[in-house]
Amino acid sequence: MRPPVGGGGGVGSVMSARAFFEGSGRAKSPFFRPFAGIQQRGRRCSIGPAAARGAGSGASPATYRSPDLFEKSVIILVVSREILEGSVVDRNAAFIANRIDDIGYRVRTIQVVDRVESEVTAAIKWALEQKPAFVLLTGGMGPNWDDSSRSCLAKAAGVPLEENAKALEHVQTSYRRLFAKGVIDDDEINATRRAMASVPKGAICHENTVGTAPAVQLRVGSTIVFLLPGVPAEMQRFFTVNVMPVMSAEGPDTVRGERQVDYHGHDESVISQALGELTKKHALVSIRTRVQGIEGARTIRLMLVSENADAVQLNDVLDRAEQDLRARLGIELPSRPTDASMLGD
């Protein structure tokens, strides 16, 4: 199903999460090392040492993904007129997507929505209809007249909006803190400030120790929705302290492995058919491509990604896929480091 409003197949402007941050500067190991550098993140393991992901010049990301991969999905909604006008660049979606990818979630879409109540409500309702594990919304949480994310969620979820005692306490604490610091002239909780304590019935509220608007957490069916402030400093703290622990606890108990293969060719179309055939044969492996460099120095970087509850099976799956890929493209398989070389002997 496509989103109900907006152009280009989405609400406002829509961008693939992978396309959004694929060139942001992080990458995994250039090849998989069985059982080396296993890092536990919540209920999830990530195999292989972390390394810097080179963002090549003229990067052209593309993704071939098996439907069997990444069952836990996330939809990110960004409420901002300024982003749609091009006056600011969104930092929140990239921050979120970059981190939840590491704990096993797949970002299905990132949508930028105008600060129009009907459009925000429609975007949330559409997101809930997709039944992702999480919907993460940033923006529209302040005391301004058009900060309507809380009421929009209530309408989309079909629950009443009501004042939450805990949220009101959080708002009062925030204004007392700002008043004590001399940031504001008074700490009175007027009607405008009090409105930030009105949240969908049944919501959990989290204190904002940077700004004023509490974050909101609400379970709607099988989906957990988080409403977060749009100010990056506030959003990042909420995401790290309140959102990530919940996502880690709800996340898949799987191991992820990655292999990297560099094809020194200039034309992606030459290998497109081979990659398509590979994905059909190795249904448990996702293939991502990115063009790096310019002109004669251009390289097509191919990443093979898979997940499995068993590390040994994962290694076998990736081994077969990598060997098949190299055979199809005529790329020699590099020698694997021995245990001694990995230990520096």
Secondary structure, 3 states (H helix, E strand, C coil): CCCCCCCCCCCCEEECHHHHHCCCCEECCCCCCCCCCCEEECCEEECCCCEECCCCCCCCCEEECCCCCCCCEEEEEEECHHHHHCCCCCCHHHHHHHHHHHHCCEEEEEEEECCCHHHHHHHHHHHHHCCCCEEEEECCCCCCCCCCHHHHHHHHHCCCEEECHHHHHHHHHHHHHHHHCCCCCCCCCCHHHHHHHEEECCCEEECCCCCCCCEEEEEECCEEEEEECCCHHHHHHHHHHHHHHHHHHHCCCCEEEEEEEEECCCCHHHHHHHHHHHHHHCCCCEEEEEEECCHHHCEEEEEEEEEECCHHHHHHHHHHHHHHHHHHHCCCCCCCCCHHHHHCC
